Amino acid sequence: MAKHHVTTTLNGSPVEYLCEPHHTLLDVLRDDLNLTGTKEGCGSGDCGACSVMLDGRLVCACLTFAAECNGRTIETIEGMANGTKLHPLQQKFLEHAALQCGICTPGMLISAKALLEKKPDPTEEEVRYWLAGNLCRCTGYNKIVEAVLDAAAELRRA
């Protein structure tokens, strides 16, 4: 089986990789590109732990073939901070203690960022709806929702 040569933009930088036709984007991110922030929770697209942005659209990396990413733009949790300066969402997750084991956190952050880019002033209901595809077994979601709403307010002030 021939490997696919893929050229993409990953977190703002050009990247090339070779992948088997059956490899998922999650496989390539973690195993080939050593970007281990994106997590595998279920492998079936049900938990949201592997959420990334593909051409500005929220997708599950476990359900996306890596070969499909040729010529496209990928954003992962590793590209969220600006050097050592955390994105406001990351900072608010820390301030609100909106994380525990960390498996869901990268997907929650990417999903929340996608929401705030589309809707800078979401209601609590909209935040809960938008994050409904991300499962967390530790926090109970309230702190996560509070952190997203607080980050949204800060981003609007900036």
Protein Blocks (a to p, Z undefined) as FASTA:
>chain_A
ZZddddddeehiacdddddfklcfklmmmmmnopakbccfkonopnommgcceehiacdf
klpcfklmgoiacddfklmpghjaccfklmmmmmnopafnommmmmmmmmmmmmmmmmmb
acfklmmmmmmmpccfklnommmmmmmmmmmmmmmmZZ
